[in-house]
Amino acid sequence: MTQNTTLPLVAQPGSLERHTALSLRLGVLMSAALLAACSSTPLPPWPAHPGAVTSSSSARQAPTQAPQRQVPPQLGTQRGPQSQPSQQQVQTGAVSSSPLLPNSVDDPQSTGNLPYNTAVAARFPAPDVRYATPGLEQGRRAFTTNNELSDWLNQLAATGSGRTHAQVQTIGSSQNGVPLQALIITQAAGTTPDALDDSKRPTIMLVGQQHGDEPAGSEALLIIARELTQGLLEPLLQRINVVIVPRANPDGADAHKRVTSNGIDMNRDHLLLNTPEAQALAKLSNAYRPIAMIDAHEYTVVGRYLQKFNAVQKYDALLQHAATANMPEFVTKAATQWYLDPIRKSLQDQQLTSDWYYTTSTDLADRSLSMGGAQPDTGRNVNGLKNAVSLLIETRGVGMERTDIQRRVHAQVTAIGSALRTTAERASELQQVRSFVTREISSQACRGSVVIEAAQTPEKRDVTMLDPNTGADTTLNVDWNSSLHLRTLKTRPRPCGYWLSAQSNTAVERLQMLGVQVMRVAESGNVLADTYVENSRSTAERPDVRGTVAGGGPITRVSVTPTRSAIDIPEGSYYVPLNQTMANVAIAALEPDSQNSYFANNLIDHLDSVARLMTVPALVFEDTD
């Protein structure tokens, strides 16, 4: 089953258009197709979920629930109440050479140089299981190197069981030339995107170490990969496919730095795709279309929290789902009720604590806390706009070196394992939600409105941290910027699509990497459109909840007034229809007066290179895929 291939650099067709054979020249009147897509989409009922809080903001419901299925328990030693195995539970055999070992030997490197005193350290005992990877060996100072990681993945691919296919794919190269590698794990007939589609099983994608100074996620994903290919988690492959990128930023890992080699924060680059690392993830996601995406990170424990609040971070894991403008409601519901609730329960069963993700800015005078940002630039939010359940899992770690590394990895393995089990348990329901959401989004072209800009909602909230002297809980009432309820700052009528000039090749290339369908105009024509009339402009740094986006460079902020008129559409220019599943990604990129737009970030040079088409264009197109 061993293969090591290079993923083609050609952008794959997006979502529902993936298997559509388009002729080289499409003589098409878009109105007929659009009117068909705009027919109302029936909404199935949302399944009952014991203990779940149902949103009162909408009477809409989603798919009916199939009978609950049992899947393998989480890795590690169950520390909470033990339940009797169900007769329906998938049986798992013994694991040879398992990286899960009894924690009977003290590892001096598991503590390292404590960033806090022993009273605080006592709050974080080692787990009852010890994980083994190259980077977790006793006496080791460095985490798993890039070469060791590659060897680990290739060994798993070479030694997988007969029914499980594991293939290492080289999906690109880092800026320093390190191969970016993914492991495809499945019991489908093969490991290609088509083979996984044919399996009728949902795919979940796991990404680690986008930030090079956050190693626990990468180490945990090596454990997860091992257990999926030949261990305790392998039975899940009867119901799901898994794509794992253990280390998305190998240059940052080598340098022990957050950013990529050129200083860009790649987790703010998932819409713009200025780094080869973010481009590789976008192409991989476009090829395999995961129904769920897990992004494993670590967060700062001491640092500016001690400086601002005289406190140390308490929680083993901080969690958040995608939260940005135009997010599909039912994807958010699935993330909250089907994923985050069970993850919290799994962590609690292991005596691990969790809360919503939050951070604080680098400005020491700013004593507010903010949830993960609402901008469509992070992996979490961009993948949410791609209609995937997209989750951030942050564990304690930044600045801690090897302190508590076994517990940090245990928290990641526990949370990710829960997400894998949810995907298996909810496979049918997740596919129903995906089907409904993609049809619903496609049907909205030319009607209703879209949010151009949204912002977090200021609130007050009690947050529990630890006293740095005693290790005791200390509760702080803080200014809290919530991403759970976004404020709408600017809306516009939803267009039928966007026109782009023939000179917008870079923007077109990036959109296609994201899975957005873009069509080239084969014959010139004339359409009714809203062009953008500039009122004012300024230059500014691109902000986020931490301060300024690293490596983002200055952006152009403009105030515009959409003005309707008939415009000429020349041959060779482009059309981005919104009757497609990636419509919300296109909106985030192409409305020029938002901070993450392609115009603001110089991927589109002029305001007159983009326009909003307000009627269905009667044009002849060429397929650009």
C-alpha positions as CSV (number, residue, x, y, z in Angstrom):
1,M,0.0,0.0,0.0
2,T,3.0,2.3,0.0
3,Q,3.1,5.2,-2.3
4,N,4.7,8.6,-2.2
5,T,3.3,10.9,-4.8
6,T,3.2,14.6,-5.6
7,L,-0.2,16.3,-5.6
8,P,-0.8,18.1,-8.9
9,L,-0.4,21.8,-8.8
10,V,-3.3,22.3,-11.1
11,A,-6.3,23.6,-9.2
12,Q,-9.1,21.1,-9.0
13,P,-12.7,22.1,-9.8
14,G,-14.6,23.2,-6.8
15,S,-17.2,21.3,-4.8
16,L,-20.3,20.3,-6.8
17,E,-18.5,21.3,-10.1
18,R,-15.8,18.7,-9.4
19,H,-17.1,16.0,-11.7
20,T,-18.9,18.2,-14.2
21,A,-17.5,17.9,-17.7
22,L,-17.5,21.3,-19.3
23,S,-16.7,21.8,-22.9
24,L,-13.8,24.0,-23.9
25,R,-16.2,26.6,-25.0
26,L,-19.5,26.9,-23.2
27,G,-22.3,28.7,-25.0
28,V,-24.5,29.2,-22.0
29,L,-27.3,31.4,-21.0
30,M,-26.8,31.6,-17.2
31,S,-30.3,32.6,-16.5
32,A,-31.8,29.1,-17.0
33,A,-29.2,27.5,-14.7
34,L,-29.6,30.1,-12.1
35,L,-33.4,30.0,-12.1
36,A,-33.1,26.3,-11.5
37,A,-30.7,26.7,-8.7
38,C,-32.9,29.4,-7.1
39,S,-35.8,27.0,-6.5
40,S,-36.5,26.6,-2.8
41,T,-34.5,24.0,-1.0
42,P,-36.5,21.9,1.6
43,L,-35.0,21.9,5.0
44,P,-35.0,18.6,6.9
45,P,-35.4,18.4,10.7
46,W,-32.5,18.8,13.0
47,P,-31.8,15.7,15.1
48,A,-32.5,15.8,18.8
49,H,-29.4,15.9,20.9
50,P,-29.7,15.2,24.6
51,G,-28.5,18.2,26.7
52,A,-27.9,20.4,23.7
53,V,-29.1,24.0,23.6
54,T,-31.2,24.7,20.6
55,S,-30.9,28.1,19.0
56,S,-34.0,30.1,19.4
57,S,-33.0,32.5,16.6
58,S,-34.4,30.2,13.9
59,A,-37.1,27.7,13.6
60,R,-35.2,26.0,10.8
61,Q,-34.2,22.4,11.3
62,A,-31.7,20.0,9.8
63,P,-31.3,16.3,9.1
64,T,-33.0,13.5,11.0
65,Q,-30.7,11.5,13.2
66,A,-29.9,7.9,12.5
67,P,-29.7,5.5,15.5
68,Q,-26.6,6.2,17.5
69,R,-23.6,4.0,16.7
70,Q,-20.7,3.1,19.0
71,V,-17.1,3.7,18.0
72,P,-13.8,3.0,19.8
73,P,-13.1,4.8,23.0
74,Q,-10.6,7.6,23.2
75,L,-6.9,6.8,23.4
76,G,-5.2,6.7,26.8
77,T,-6.5,5.6,30.1
78,Q,-10.1,6.4,30.9
79,R,-9.9,8.6,34.0
80,G,-13.6,9.3,34.4
81,P,-16.4,6.9,35.2
82,Q,-16.1,3.7,33.1
83,S,-19.0,2.6,31.0
84,Q,-19.7,-1.0,30.0
85,P,-18.9,-1.8,26.4
86,S,-21.9,-1.9,24.1
87,Q,-22.5,-5.0,22.1
88,Q,-22.5,-2.8,19.0
89,Q,-19.1,-1.3,19.8
90,V,-16.4,-1.9,17.2
91,Q,-13.8,-4.3,18.7
92,T,-10.2,-3.2,18.6
93,G,-7.2,-5.6,18.9
94,A,-3.9,-5.2,20.6
95,V,-1.5,-2.7,19.1
96,S,2.0,-3.9,18.4
97,S,4.8,-1.4,19.1
98,S,2.1,1.0,20.3
99,P,3.2,4.5,21.2
100,L,0.8,4.4,24.1
101,L,2.8,3.3,27.2
102,P,2.1,3.2,30.9
103,N,3.5,6.3,32.5
104,S,5.6,4.4,35.0
105,V,8.9,6.2,34.3
106,D,9.4,9.8,35.2
107,D,10.8,11.7,32.2
108,P,13.0,14.6,33.4
109,Q,12.3,16.4,30.1
110,S,8.6,16.4,30.7
111,T,9.0,19.4,33.0
112,G,12.0,21.2,31.7
113,N,12.6,24.7,33.0
114,L,9.3,25.5,34.7
115,P,7.8,28.8,33.5
116,Y,6.0,29.0,36.8
117,N,6.4,27.8,40.4
118,T,5.8,24.3,41.7
119,A,2.4,25.3,43.2
120,V,1.1,26.0,39.6
121,A,2.9,23.0,38.3
122,A,1.0,20.8,40.7
123,R,-2.2,21.7,38.9
124,F,-1.0,19.8,35.8
125,P,-0.1,16.2,36.7
126,A,1.2,13.9,34.0
127,P,-1.5,11.7,32.3
128,D,-1.8,8.0,33.1
129,V,-0.4,7.2,29.6
130,R,2.9,8.1,28.0
131,Y,3.1,8.8,24.3
132,A,6.1,7.9,22.2
133,T,7.3,9.7,19.1
134,P,10.8,10.6,18.1
135,G,10.3,14.0,19.7
136,L,8.9,12.6,22.9
137,E,11.7,10.3,23.7
138,Q,13.1,10.5,27.3
139,G,16.1,12.7,27.6
140,R,15.4,14.4,24.3
141,R,15.6,18.2,24.0
142,A,14.3,18.7,20.4
143,F,10.9,17.8,19.2
144,T,10.5,15.6,16.1
145,T,12.6,16.9,13.3
146,N,11.3,17.3,9.7
147,N,13.3,14.3,8.6
148,E,12.0,12.2,11.5
149,L,8.4,13.2,10.7
150,S,8.8,12.2,7.1
151,D,10.3,8.8,8.1
152,W,7.4,8.3,10.6
153,L,4.8,8.9,7.9
154,N,6.5,6.7,5.3
155,Q,6.9,3.9,7.8
156,L,3.2,4.0,8.6
157,A,2.4,3.9,4.9
158,A,4.7,0.9,4.5
159,T,3.4,-1.1,7.4
160,G,-0.4,-0.5,7.2
161,S,-2.8,-3.4,7.4
162,G,-4.2,-5.1,4.4
163,R,-7.6,-3.4,4.5
164,T,-6.2,0.1,5.3
165,H,-4.6,2.2,2.6
166,A,-2.0,4.8,3.8
167,Q,-0.3,7.0,1.3
168,V,2.2,9.8,1.8
169,Q,1.6,12.7,-0.6
170,T,4.0,15.6,-1.1
171,I,1.6,18.5,-1.5
172,G,4.2,21.2,-2.0
173,S,7.4,22.6,-0.6
174,S,8.1,25.1,2.1
175,Q,10.0,28.3,1.4
176,N,13.2,26.6,2.5
177,G,12.5,23.6,0.2
178,V,11.2,21.2,2.9
179,P,8.6,18.8,1.5
180,L,5.1,19.5,2.8
181,Q,3.6,16.1,3.4
182,A,0.1,14.7,4.0
183,L,-0.9,11.2,5.0
184,I,-4.1,9.9,3.4
185,I,-5.6,7.1,5.5
186,T,-8.7,5.2,4.2
187,Q,-10.3,1.8,3.7
188,A,-11.6,3.0,0.3
189,A,-10.4,1.3,-2.9
190,G,-7.5,3.8,-3.2
191,T,-6.2,7.1,-1.8
192,T,-7.1,9.4,-4.7
193,P,-9.8,12.1,-4.2
194,D,-12.1,10.1,-6.6
195,A,-11.6,6.9,-4.6
196,L,-12.5,8.6,-1.3
197,D,-15.6,10.1,-3.0
198,D,-16.6,6.7,-4.3
199,S,-16.4,5.3,-0.7
200,K,-19.4,7.5,0.3
201,R,-17.6,8.1,3.6
202,P,-17.0,11.6,4.9
203,T,-13.4,12.9,5.0
204,I,-11.9,14.7,8.0
205,M,-8.7,16.7,7.6
206,L,-6.3,17.3,10.5
207,V,-3.6,20.0,10.4
208,G,-0.9,20.7,12.9
209,Q,1.9,23.2,13.6
210,Q,0.9,26.0,11.3
211,H,2.8,28.0,13.9
212,G,6.3,26.6,14.2
213,D,6.6,27.3,18.0
214,E,3.6,25.1,18.8
215,P,4.8,21.5,18.6
216,A,2.3,19.5,20.7
217,G,-0.2,19.4,17.8
218,S,2.3,17.9,15.5
219,E,3.5,15.3,18.0
220,A,-0.2,14.4,18.7
221,L,-1.0,14.0,15.0
222,L,1.9,11.5,14.7
223,I,0.2,9.5,17.4
224,I,-3.2,9.8,15.7
225,A,-1.7,8.7,12.4
226,R,-0.2,5.6,14.0
227,E,-3.4,4.6,15.8
228,L,-5.4,5.1,12.6
229,T,-3.2,3.0,10.4
230,Q,-2.7,0.0,12.7
231,G,-4.0,0.8,16.2
232,L,-6.9,1.6,18.4
233,L,-8.5,4.1,16.0
234,E,-8.3,1.9,12.8
235,P,-11.9,0.7,13.1
236,L,-13.1,4.3,12.5
237,L,-12.0,3.9,8.9
238,Q,-15.0,1.7,8.3
239,R,-17.0,5.0,8.4
240,I,-14.6,7.8,7.6
241,N,-11.5,8.8,5.6
242,V,-8.7,10.9,7.2
243,V,-6.2,13.3,5.7
244,I,-3.4,14.4,8.1
245,V,-0.9,17.2,7.7
246,P,1.1,16.9,10.9
247,R,3.4,19.9,10.2
248,A,2.2,22.7,7.9
249,N,5.1,25.0,8.7
250,P,8.3,23.0,8.7
251,D,10.5,26.1,8.4
252,G,8.9,27.6,11.4
253,A,9.4,24.4,13.3
254,D,13.1,24.3,12.4
255,A,13.5,27.9,13.6
256,H,11.2,27.6,16.6
257,K,9.3,30.6,15.3
258,R,5.5,31.2,14.9
259,V,5.8,32.5,11.3
260,T,7.0,31.1,8.0
261,S,10.4,31.7,6.6
262,N,9.5,35.0,5.0
263,G,7.8,36.3,8.2
264,I,4.2,35.7,7.3
265,D,1.7,34.3,9.8
266,M,0.4,31.5,7.6
267,N,-2.8,31.2,9.7
268,R,-3.8,34.6,8.5
269,D,-3.0,33.6,4.9
270,H,-5.8,31.2,4.0
271,L,-7.8,33.6,1.8
272,L,-4.9,35.5,0.2
273,L,-2.6,32.4,-0.2
274,N,0.6,34.4,-0.4
275,T,2.7,31.6,1.1
276,P,3.4,28.2,-0.6
277,E,2.4,26.6,2.7
278,A,-1.1,28.0,2.7
279,Q,-1.4,27.3,-1.0
280,A,-0.6,23.6,-0.4
281,L,-3.2,23.3,2.2
282,A,-5.8,25.0,0.0
283,K,-5.1,22.6,-2.9
284,L,-5.2,19.6,-0.6
285,S,-8.6,20.7,0.8
286,N,-9.9,21.5,-2.6
287,A,-9.0,18.0,-3.8
288,Y,-10.4,16.0,-0.9
289,R,-13.2,18.3,0.2
290,P,-13.2,17.5,3.9
291,I,-16.5,17.6,5.8
292,A,-14.6,18.5,8.9
293,M,-11.3,20.3,9.5
294,I,-9.3,20.3,12.8
295,D,-6.6,22.9,13.3
296,A,-4.2,22.0,16.2
297,H,-2.4,24.9,17.9
298,E,-0.9,25.9,21.3
299,Y,-1.4,29.1,23.2
300,T,0.6,31.3,25.5
301,V,0.4,30.4,29.2
302,V,2.4,33.0,31.0
303,G,3.8,35.9,29.1
304,R,1.5,38.8,28.6
305,Y,-1.2,37.2,30.9
306,L,1.2,37.5,33.8
307,Q,2.1,41.0,32.8
308,K,-1.5,42.2,32.3
309,F,-3.5,40.2,34.9
310,N,-0.8,38.8,37.3
311,A,-2.2,35.4,36.5
312,V,-1.3,32.2,34.6
313,Q,-3.5,30.5,32.1
314,K,-5.5,27.6,33.6
315,Y,-7.1,25.5,30.8
316,D,-5.7,22.5,29.1
317,A,-7.6,23.2,25.9
318,L,-9.3,26.3,24.4
319,L,-11.8,25.5,21.7
320,Q,-13.6,27.5,19.0
321,H,-15.6,26.8,15.8
322,A,-15.5,29.0,12.6
323,A,-17.2,32.4,13.2
324,T,-17.2,34.8,10.4
325,A,-19.6,36.7,8.2
326,N,-21.9,34.6,6.0
327,M,-21.2,31.3,7.8
328,P,-23.8,28.7,7.1
329,E,-26.0,28.4,10.2
330,F,-26.2,24.6,10.3
331,V,-22.5,24.1,9.9
332,T,-22.2,26.2,13.1
333,K,-24.8,24.1,14.8
334,A,-23.1,20.9,13.9
335,A,-19.8,22.2,15.1
336,T,-21.3,23.2,18.5
337,Q,-23.6,20.3,19.3
338,W,-22.0,17.4,17.5
339,Y,-18.3,18.3,17.9
340,L,-17.5,20.8,20.7
341,D,-19.9,19.3,23.3
342,P,-18.4,15.8,23.0
343,I,-14.9,17.2,22.9
344,R,-15.5,19.0,26.2
345,K,-16.9,15.8,27.7
346,S,-14.0,13.7,26.5
347,L,-11.5,16.2,28.0
348,Q,-13.5,16.3,31.3
349,D,-13.4,12.5,31.4
350,Q,-9.6,12.7,31.3
351,Q,-9.6,15.4,34.1
352,L,-8.6,18.0,31.5
353,T,-10.1,21.4,31.6
354,S,-11.4,23.5,28.7
355,D,-13.0,26.8,27.8
356,W,-13.8,28.9,24.7
357,Y,-10.6,30.0,22.9
358,Y,-9.4,33.5,23.8
359,T,-6.3,35.6,23.5
360,T,-5.1,39.1,24.3
361,S,-3.3,41.7,22.2
362,T,0.3,42.5,22.5
363,D,-0.6,45.9,23.8
364,L,0.1,45.7,27.6
365,A,-2.4,48.6,28.2
366,D,-5.2,46.6,26.7
367,R,-6.7,44.3,29.4
368,S,-9.5,42.9,27.2
369,L,-9.7,39.3,26.1
370,S,-10.9,38.3,22.6
371,M,-12.1,35.1,21.1
372,G,-10.6,34.0,17.9
373,G,-11.1,36.7,15.3
374,A,-14.1,37.1,12.9
375,Q,-12.0,37.9,9.8
376,P,-12.1,35.4,6.9
377,D,-8.3,34.9,6.9
378,T,-7.6,32.0,9.3
379,G,-7.8,28.4,8.5
380,R,-10.7,28.0,10.9
381,N,-12.8,30.7,9.2
382,V,-11.9,30.1,5.6
383,N,-12.7,26.4,5.9
384,G,-16.0,27.3,7.5
385,L,-16.8,29.4,4.5
386,K,-16.0,26.2,2.4
387,N,-18.9,24.6,4.3
388,A,-16.8,22.3,6.5
389,V,-17.1,22.0,10.3
390,S,-14.0,23.8,11.1
391,L,-12.5,23.7,14.7
392,L,-9.6,25.2,16.5
393,I,-8.0,23.2,19.3
394,E,-5.5,25.2,21.3
395,T,-3.6,23.5,24.1
396,R,-1.2,25.0,26.7
397,G,2.3,25.4,25.2
398,V,3.7,28.5,23.7
399,G,6.8,29.5,25.7
400,M,6.8,26.3,27.7
401,E,9.4,24.3,25.8
402,R,9.0,20.7,27.0
403,T,7.2,21.5,30.2
404,D,4.1,19.2,30.6
405,I,4.6,18.0,27.1
406,Q,2.9,14.6,27.8
407,R,-0.1,16.3,29.2
408,R,-0.2,18.8,26.3
409,V,-0.1,16.0,23.8
410,H,-2.7,14.0,25.8
411,A,-5.1,17.0,25.6
412,Q,-4.6,17.2,21.8
413,V,-5.0,13.4,21.3
414,T,-8.1,13.4,23.5
415,A,-9.8,16.3,21.6
416,I,-8.8,15.1,18.1
417,G,-9.9,11.6,19.0
418,S,-13.3,12.9,20.0
419,A,-13.6,14.7,16.7
420,L,-12.7,11.6,14.8
421,R,-15.4,9.6,16.7
422,T,-18.0,12.3,16.1
423,T,-17.3,12.2,12.4
424,A,-17.8,8.4,12.4
425,E,-20.9,8.5,14.5
426,R,-22.5,11.4,12.6
427,A,-21.3,10.4,9.1
428,S,-24.7,10.3,7.6
429,E,-26.0,13.4,9.3
430,L,-22.9,15.4,8.4
431,Q,-23.4,14.4,4.7
432,Q,-27.0,15.5,4.9
433,V,-26.0,18.9,6.4
434,R,-23.3,19.3,3.7
435,S,-25.8,18.5,0.9
436,F,-28.4,20.9,2.3
437,V,-25.9,23.8,2.9
438,T,-24.3,23.6,-0.5
439,R,-27.7,23.6,-2.3
440,E,-28.9,26.5,-0.1
441,I,-25.8,28.6,-0.8
442,S,-26.0,28.0,-4.5
443,S,-29.7,29.0,-4.6
444,Q,-29.1,32.4,-3.0
445,A,-27.4,34.1,-6.0
446,C,-29.1,37.3,-7.1
447,R,-31.3,37.6,-4.0
448,G,-31.1,38.6,-0.4
449,S,-28.1,40.3,1.1
450,V,-24.5,39.5,2.1
451,V,-22.5,40.8,5.0
452,I,-19.4,42.7,3.8
453,E,-17.9,43.3,7.3
454,A,-18.7,41.9,10.7
455,A,-17.1,42.4,14.1
456,Q,-16.9,40.8,17.5
457,T,-19.4,41.8,20.2
458,P,-18.0,43.5,23.3
459,E,-19.3,41.8,26.5
460,K,-18.2,41.3,30.1
461,R,-17.2,37.8,31.2
462,D,-15.8,36.0,34.2
463,V,-12.6,34.1,33.3
464,T,-10.8,31.8,35.6
465,M,-7.0,31.8,35.7
466,L,-4.4,30.7,38.3
467,D,-2.7,32.7,41.0
468,P,1.0,32.6,40.1
469,N,2.1,32.3,43.7
470,T,-0.4,29.7,45.1
471,G,-1.7,28.0,42.0
472,A,-5.3,28.6,43.2
473,D,-8.1,29.6,40.9
474,T,-8.6,33.3,40.6
475,T,-11.7,34.7,38.8
476,L,-11.4,37.9,36.8
477,N,-14.2,39.9,35.3
478,V,-12.9,41.1,32.0
479,D,-13.9,43.0,28.9
480,W,-14.6,40.1,26.4
481,N,-14.9,40.4,22.7
482,S,-17.2,37.5,21.6
483,S,-17.2,35.8,18.2
484,L,-20.3,33.8,19.1
485,H,-22.6,36.8,18.2
486,L,-21.1,39.0,15.5
487,R,-22.1,42.6,14.9
488,T,-23.0,43.3,11.3
489,L,-21.1,46.5,10.1
490,K,-21.9,46.6,6.4
491,T,-24.2,44.7,4.0
492,R,-25.1,44.8,0.3
493,P,-27.5,43.0,-2.0
494,R,-26.1,39.7,-3.0
495,P,-25.1,39.9,-6.7
496,C,-25.4,37.2,-9.3
497,G,-21.7,37.1,-9.6
498,Y,-18.5,39.1,-10.0
499,W,-16.7,40.3,-13.1
500,L,-12.9,40.4,-13.1
501,S,-10.7,42.1,-15.7
502,A,-8.4,40.0,-17.9
503,Q,-5.5,41.4,-15.9
504,S,-6.8,39.7,-12.7
505,N,-4.9,36.5,-13.3
506,T,-3.4,36.3,-9.8
507,A,-6.8,36.7,-8.2
508,V,-8.2,34.1,-10.5
509,E,-5.4,31.6,-9.7
510,R,-5.9,32.1,-5.9
511,L,-9.7,31.7,-6.2
512,Q,-9.3,28.5,-8.1
513,M,-6.9,27.1,-5.5
514,L,-9.7,27.7,-2.9
515,G,-12.1,25.7,-5.1
516,V,-14.0,28.7,-6.5
517,Q,-15.3,28.2,-10.0
518,V,-14.1,31.0,-12.4
519,M,-15.2,31.2,-16.0
520,R,-13.4,33.0,-18.8
521,V,-15.5,35.2,-21.2
522,A,-15.2,33.8,-24.7
523,E,-17.1,36.5,-26.5
524,S,-17.5,40.2,-25.5
525,G,-20.9,41.4,-24.3
526,N,-22.7,44.0,-22.2
527,V,-24.2,43.5,-18.8
528,L,-25.9,45.5,-15.9
529,A,-23.4,45.8,-13.1
530,D,-22.5,47.7,-9.9
531,T,-19.1,49.3,-10.3
532,Y,-17.3,50.6,-7.2
533,V,-17.0,54.4,-7.1
534,E,-14.2,55.4,-4.7
535,N,-15.0,57.9,-1.9
536,S,-11.7,57.8,0.0
537,R,-8.7,55.6,0.7
538,S,-6.0,55.1,3.3
539,T,-3.1,52.8,4.0
540,A,-3.0,50.8,7.2
541,E,-1.5,47.7,8.7
542,R,-3.8,44.7,8.7
543,P,-5.1,44.2,12.3
544,D,-6.2,41.0,14.1
545,V,-7.1,40.2,17.7
546,R,-3.5,39.9,18.7
547,G,-2.5,43.3,17.2
548,T,-1.0,43.5,13.7
549,V,-0.9,40.5,11.3
550,A,2.7,39.3,11.0
551,G,4.1,39.8,7.5
552,G,0.9,41.1,6.2
553,G,2.3,44.4,4.9
554,P,0.2,47.5,4.5
555,I,-3.3,47.2,3.1
556,T,-5.4,49.7,1.1
557,R,-8.7,50.6,2.9
558,V,-11.2,52.2,0.6
559,S,-14.7,53.6,1.1
560,V,-16.8,52.9,-2.0
561,T,-20.3,53.4,-3.4
562,P,-21.7,50.7,-5.7
563,T,-23.1,52.5,-8.8
564,R,-25.3,50.7,-11.3
565,S,-24.7,51.0,-15.0
566,A,-24.3,48.9,-18.1
567,I,-20.7,47.9,-18.7
568,D,-18.9,46.2,-21.6
569,I,-17.5,42.8,-20.8
570,P,-14.4,42.1,-23.0
571,E,-13.3,38.7,-24.3
572,G,-10.7,37.2,-22.0
573,S,-12.0,38.7,-18.8
574,Y,-13.6,36.5,-16.1
575,Y,-16.9,35.8,-14.4
576,V,-17.3,34.3,-10.9
577,P,-20.9,33.1,-10.6
578,L,-22.4,33.0,-7.1
579,N,-24.7,30.0,-7.9
580,Q,-21.9,27.8,-6.6
581,T,-21.0,26.2,-3.3
582,M,-18.0,28.4,-2.7
583,A,-19.9,31.6,-3.2
584,N,-19.2,32.9,0.3
585,V,-15.4,32.5,-0.2
586,A,-15.7,34.5,-3.4
587,I,-17.6,37.3,-1.6
588,A,-14.9,37.5,1.1
589,A,-12.2,37.9,-1.5
590,L,-13.9,40.2,-4.0
591,E,-15.7,42.9,-2.1
592,P,-13.0,45.5,-2.1
593,D,-13.8,47.5,1.0
594,S,-13.0,44.8,3.6
595,Q,-9.5,44.4,5.1
596,N,-9.0,40.9,3.7
597,S,-10.2,41.5,0.2
598,Y,-8.0,40.9,-2.8
599,F,-8.1,44.6,-3.7
600,A,-7.1,45.7,-0.2
601,N,-4.1,43.3,-0.3
602,N,-2.9,44.1,-3.8
603,L,-4.0,41.0,-5.5
604,I,-6.4,43.1,-7.6
605,D,-4.7,46.3,-8.8
606,H,-7.6,48.6,-9.6
607,L,-11.2,49.1,-8.4
608,D,-12.3,49.1,-12.1
609,S,-11.0,45.6,-12.4
610,V,-13.9,44.2,-10.4
611,A,-17.7,44.7,-10.6
612,R,-20.8,43.1,-9.2
613,L,-23.1,41.7,-11.8
614,M,-26.7,42.3,-10.7
615,T,-28.5,40.3,-13.4
616,V,-27.7,36.9,-14.9
617,P,-25.2,37.5,-17.8
618,A,-26.1,36.2,-21.2
619,L,-22.5,35.5,-22.2
620,V,-20.4,32.8,-23.8
621,F,-17.7,31.3,-21.5
622,E,-14.7,29.1,-21.7
623,D,-14.0,26.7,-18.9
624,T,-10.7,27.7,-17.1
625,D,-10.3,24.5,-15.1
